[in-house]
Amino acid sequence: GLVFSADYEGQFTAMDAKTGKILWHFNTGQRLNAGPITYSLNGKQYVALSAGADLISFALFDKK
């Protein structure tokens, strides 16, 4: 139920897939090099992105 977006200024955003409402954002401080990916490890979901020379990863949590 999430859509991820990024721009050339380094803003990374998570939005509700149905409404488009912004749920969260993070300023990487660097230009993003590629689109984000998601992966699962030990039953937990993550999203990762490449910004500048850094690889940044966030854990996703269900707000239920």
C-alpha positions in Angstrom: 0.0 0.0 0.0 3.0 2.4 -0.3 4.5 4.3 -3.2 8.0 5.7 -3.0 9.3 8.8 -4.8 12.5 10.6 -4.9 13.8 13.8 -6.6 17.1 15.3 -7.7 17.4 17.4 -4.6 17.6 14.2 -2.4 14.1 14.2 -1.0 12.8 10.6 -0.5 9.1 10.3 0.1 6.6 7.5 1.1 3.0 8.0 0.1 -0.3 6.1 0.6 -0.9 4.2 -2.7 -4.7 4.8 -2.6 -4.8 8.5 -1.6 -1.4 9.9 -2.6 -1.1 11.3 0.9 2.5 11.8 2.0 3.2 9.6 5.0 6.9 10.2 5.6 9.8 11.9 4.0 13.6 12.0 4.4 16.2 14.5 3.0 19.3 12.5 2.0 21.2 15.6 1.4 22.5 14.1 -1.8 21.3 13.4 -5.3 19.7 10.0 -5.6 21.5 7.6 -8.0 18.7 5.1 -8.6 15.2 4.2 -7.7 14.6 2.6 -4.3 14.3 -1.2 -3.8 12.5 -3.2 -1.1 13.6 -6.4 0.4 12.7 -8.7 3.3 15.2 -10.1 5.9 14.2 -12.3 8.8 10.5 -11.5 8.2 11.0 -7.7 8.3 10.5 -5.5 5.2 13.1 -2.8 4.3 13.5 -0.1 1.6 16.9 0.9 0.4 18.2 3.6 -1.9 21.5 4.9 -3.2 22.3 8.6 -2.6 25.6 10.1 -3.5 28.2 7.6 -2.2 25.9 6.2 0.5 23.5 3.3 0.6 20.6 4.1 3.0 18.1 1.5 4.3 15.0 1.9 6.4 12.8 -0.7 8.1 9.1 -0.5 7.3 6.5 -0.9 10.1 2.8 -1.5 9.9 0.8 1.1 11.9 -2.1 -1.2 12.7 
